[in-house]
Amino acid sequence: MEISNYNNLPCAVILTAIPIEFKAVRAHLINLKEDEHPEGTIYQRGNFLSNNQSWQVGIVQIGAGNAEAAVETKRAIDYFKPNVLLFVGVAGGIKDVSLGDVVAATKVYGYESGKVVEETFLPRPNVSTVSYRLEQRAKAEANKEDWLQRIRESIPQPKPRAFTGAIAAGDKVLASTNSDVYELLRLNYGDALAVEMESHGILKAVRANPEINALIIRGISDLVDGKSNADAAGYQEKAAHHASAFAFEILAKFTIENK
């Protein structure tokens, strides 16, 4: 089905950090076309059709890190003027989750905010929240299994689960439970289910645009200590596909008010 008049459709922007996430998101779209921002960022723009609702969707791979994520988020907002902005990608699991599960953030901790006194780091929690309506939709979908049908491969056994909860974001790759960063998270951000590197910057950029509905969705690709083994088993790709499936189920069920 060709849809050429984008102006009549609600718009979503989906940000990703790495190629495997971008490809997992792109697989859900049709009528894809390349779209170049005047400052050089390359987007792909396509359509998503489901539940008698049509969306125009702009997708982009922005790279890792909160600072870069904030810059590209603002650029995408200014360019697309979206109704919805999602970040869809992978993360490391900290507690309660298993490989391949999905976490939709209710809040994001910027865990590197704080003060150094002599040789001691004193955290000053910097918390960003997602949009209320999308948080509620994520909670509703996490209690169902409809999203599993959107996985672009056979549904694994045991079935992946979806969670809603806190995520921690910083600019460090967490690869060991013996690290200072892990201890910092355990002591000060004990409810965080996952850790990653972009969401804090994204939500800070969205804050100036309260009309935009924003949500962070992460598939669990490793469990900190077992990162190398999980990567070798292909869990990064699986987690990206699971996060994308959950994201598009939310988009299929989400309605824009006064569109």
C-alpha positions as CSV (number, residue, x, y, z in Angstrom):
1,M,0.0,0.0,0.0
2,E,1.6,3.3,-1.1
3,I,1.1,6.3,1.1
4,S,2.5,9.4,-0.3
5,N,0.8,12.2,1.6
6,Y,2.8,12.2,4.9
7,N,1.1,15.3,6.2
8,N,-2.1,13.5,6.9
9,L,-0.5,10.9,9.1
10,P,0.6,10.9,12.7
11,C,4.4,10.8,12.8
12,A,6.8,8.7,15.0
13,V,10.6,9.0,15.1
14,I,12.5,5.9,16.2
15,L,16.1,6.4,17.3
16,T,18.6,3.5,17.4
17,A,22.3,3.4,18.4
18,I,23.9,0.6,16.4
19,P,23.3,-1.2,13.1
20,I,21.7,-4.3,14.5
21,E,19.0,-2.1,16.2
22,F,18.4,0.0,13.1
23,K,17.9,-3.1,11.0
24,A,15.5,-4.7,13.5
25,V,13.3,-1.5,13.4
26,R,13.5,-1.1,9.7
27,A,12.1,-4.6,9.1
28,H,8.7,-3.4,10.4
29,L,8.3,-0.6,7.8
30,I,7.2,-0.4,4.2
31,N,7.6,2.2,1.5
32,L,11.1,3.1,2.7
33,K,12.9,6.2,1.3
34,E,16.1,7.9,2.3
35,D,15.7,11.4,3.7
36,E,18.8,13.6,4.3
37,H,18.8,16.4,6.9
38,P,20.3,19.7,5.7
39,E,23.1,19.2,8.2
40,G,23.9,15.8,6.9
41,T,22.1,13.2,9.1
42,I,20.7,10.4,7.0
43,Y,17.2,9.2,7.9
44,Q,15.0,6.5,6.4
45,R,11.3,7.3,6.3
46,G,8.6,4.7,5.8
47,N,5.1,3.6,6.8
48,F,3.7,1.4,9.5
49,L,0.2,0.1,9.1
50,S,-1.7,-1.8,11.8
51,N,-5.0,-1.9,13.6
52,N,-6.6,0.3,10.9
53,Q,-4.1,3.0,11.8
54,S,-1.3,4.4,9.6
55,W,1.9,6.1,10.7
56,Q,4.8,7.8,9.0
57,V,7.9,6.7,10.7
58,G,11.4,8.3,10.5
59,I,14.3,6.1,11.7
60,V,17.9,6.9,12.3
61,Q,21.1,5.3,13.8
62,I,22.7,7.9,16.1
63,G,25.6,6.1,17.7
64,A,26.4,5.5,21.3
65,G,26.5,8.0,24.2
66,N,24.2,10.4,25.9
67,A,25.7,13.6,24.5
68,E,25.4,12.4,20.9
69,A,21.9,11.1,21.6
70,A,20.8,14.5,22.9
71,V,22.1,16.3,19.8
72,E,20.5,13.9,17.3
73,T,17.2,13.8,19.3
74,K,16.8,17.5,19.0
75,R,17.7,17.5,15.4
76,A,15.1,14.8,14.6
77,I,12.4,16.6,16.6
78,D,13.0,19.8,14.7
79,Y,13.0,18.0,11.4
80,F,10.1,15.6,11.7
81,K,8.0,17.4,14.4
82,P,6.8,14.0,15.6
83,N,3.9,13.0,17.8
84,V,5.8,10.1,19.2
85,L,9.6,9.6,19.8
86,L,10.9,6.1,20.7
87,F,14.4,4.8,21.4
88,V,14.6,1.1,20.6
89,G,17.7,-0.8,21.3
90,V,19.6,-3.3,23.5
91,A,20.8,-3.0,27.1
92,G,22.5,-5.0,29.8
93,G,20.3,-6.6,32.4
94,I,21.0,-5.8,36.1
95,K,18.2,-7.5,38.0
96,D,15.0,-9.5,37.6
97,V,15.4,-9.8,33.8
98,S,16.7,-12.6,31.5
99,L,18.4,-12.6,28.1
100,G,15.9,-11.6,25.4
101,D,13.4,-9.9,27.8
102,V,12.2,-6.4,27.1
103,V,12.2,-3.4,29.4
104,A,10.2,-0.3,28.7
105,A,11.5,2.5,30.9
106,T,9.2,4.3,33.4
107,K,12.2,6.5,34.4
108,V,15.9,6.8,33.5
109,Y,18.6,7.6,36.0
110,G,21.6,9.6,34.8
111,Y,23.9,7.8,37.1
112,E,27.1,9.8,36.4
113,S,25.7,13.0,37.9
114,G,27.3,13.7,41.2
115,K,30.1,15.4,43.2
116,V,33.6,14.2,44.0
117,V,34.7,14.9,47.6
118,E,38.4,14.1,48.0
119,E,38.4,10.6,46.5
120,T,34.7,9.8,47.1
121,F,32.0,10.1,44.4
122,L,28.7,11.3,45.9
123,P,25.9,10.7,43.5
124,R,23.2,13.3,42.9
125,P,20.5,11.4,41.1
126,N,19.4,13.0,37.9
127,V,16.1,11.4,36.9
128,S,14.1,11.7,33.6
129,T,10.7,10.3,33.0
130,V,8.9,9.1,30.0
131,S,5.5,10.2,28.7
132,Y,2.6,9.2,30.9
133,R,0.3,7.9,28.1
134,L,3.1,5.8,26.6
135,E,4.1,4.5,30.0
136,Q,0.5,3.3,30.6
137,R,0.4,1.7,27.2
138,A,3.7,-0.1,27.8
139,K,2.4,-1.4,31.1
140,A,-0.8,-2.7,29.4
141,E,1.1,-4.4,26.7
142,A,3.6,-5.9,29.1
143,N,0.7,-7.8,30.8
144,K,-0.2,-9.4,27.4
145,E,1.6,-11.4,24.8
146,D,0.3,-9.8,21.7
147,W,3.7,-8.2,21.0
148,L,5.3,-11.7,20.6
149,Q,3.6,-12.1,17.3
150,R,5.6,-9.2,15.8
151,I,9.0,-10.9,16.4
152,R,10.6,-11.3,13.0
153,E,11.7,-14.9,13.7
154,S,10.3,-17.9,15.5
155,I,9.2,-17.1,19.1
156,P,11.9,-18.5,21.4
157,Q,11.2,-20.8,24.3
158,P,10.9,-19.9,27.0
159,K,9.0,-16.9,25.8
160,P,10.6,-13.5,26.4
161,R,8.9,-11.3,28.9
162,A,8.2,-7.6,29.0
163,F,8.8,-5.4,32.0
164,T,8.3,-1.8,32.9
165,G,10.7,-0.1,35.3
166,A,13.7,2.0,35.9
167,I,16.8,2.1,33.6
168,A,20.2,3.5,34.4
169,A,22.1,5.4,31.7
170,G,25.7,6.6,31.6
171,D,28.7,6.7,29.2
172,K,30.5,3.6,30.5
173,V,30.2,0.1,29.2
174,L,29.4,-2.1,32.2
175,A,31.0,-5.5,31.8
176,S,31.6,-6.8,35.4
177,T,29.7,-7.1,38.6
178,N,33.1,-6.4,40.3
179,S,33.3,-2.9,38.9
180,D,32.9,0.4,40.7
181,V,30.1,1.3,38.3
182,Y,28.1,-1.8,39.2
183,E,28.6,-1.1,42.9
184,L,27.4,2.5,42.4
185,L,24.3,1.2,40.7
186,R,23.6,-1.4,43.3
187,L,23.9,1.0,46.2
188,N,22.2,4.0,44.7
189,Y,19.9,2.8,41.9
190,G,18.8,-0.5,43.2
191,D,15.5,-0.6,41.3
192,A,17.1,-0.2,37.9
193,L,16.4,-3.3,35.7
194,A,18.9,-2.5,32.9
195,V,21.8,-0.2,32.1
196,E,22.7,1.5,28.8
197,M,24.3,4.6,27.3
198,E,21.7,6.9,25.5
199,S,18.4,7.3,27.2
200,H,19.3,10.0,29.6
201,G,20.4,12.3,26.8
202,I,17.3,11.5,24.8
203,L,14.8,12.3,27.5
204,K,16.7,15.5,28.4
205,A,16.3,16.7,24.8
206,V,12.6,15.7,24.7
207,R,11.9,17.6,27.9
208,A,11.7,21.0,26.1
209,N,8.9,19.5,23.9
210,P,6.2,18.3,26.3
211,E,3.8,17.7,23.4
212,I,5.9,14.8,22.2
213,N,5.1,11.3,23.6
214,A,8.4,9.7,24.4
215,L,9.4,6.1,25.5
216,I,12.5,4.1,25.9
217,I,12.4,0.4,24.9
218,R,15.3,-2.0,25.5
219,G,15.9,-5.7,24.8
220,I,18.2,-7.4,27.2
221,S,21.3,-8.6,25.3
222,D,23.6,-9.5,28.2
223,L,23.6,-9.8,32.0
224,V,26.8,-7.8,32.7
225,D,29.2,-10.7,33.7
226,G,28.3,-12.8,30.7
227,K,28.5,-10.2,28.0
228,S,31.0,-12.1,25.7
229,N,29.1,-15.3,25.9
230,A,25.7,-13.7,25.3
231,D,27.1,-11.8,22.2
232,A,28.6,-15.0,20.9
233,A,25.1,-16.7,21.2
234,G,23.5,-14.0,19.1
235,Y,21.5,-12.3,21.9
236,Q,22.3,-8.8,20.7
237,E,20.3,-9.5,17.5
238,K,17.6,-11.3,19.4
239,A,17.2,-8.5,21.9
240,A,17.0,-5.9,19.2
241,H,14.2,-7.8,17.4
242,H,12.3,-8.3,20.7
243,A,12.6,-4.6,21.5
244,S,11.4,-3.7,18.0
245,A,8.4,-6.1,18.2
246,F,7.3,-4.5,21.5
247,A,7.8,-1.0,20.2
248,F,5.6,-1.6,17.2
249,E,2.9,-3.3,19.2
250,I,2.8,-0.1,21.3
251,L,2.7,2.1,18.2
252,A,-0.1,-0.1,16.8
253,K,-2.2,0.4,19.9
254,F,-1.4,4.1,20.5
255,T,-3.8,6.8,19.3
256,I,-2.9,10.5,18.8
257,E,-5.3,12.9,20.4
258,N,-6.7,15.7,18.2
259,K,-4.8,14.5,15.1
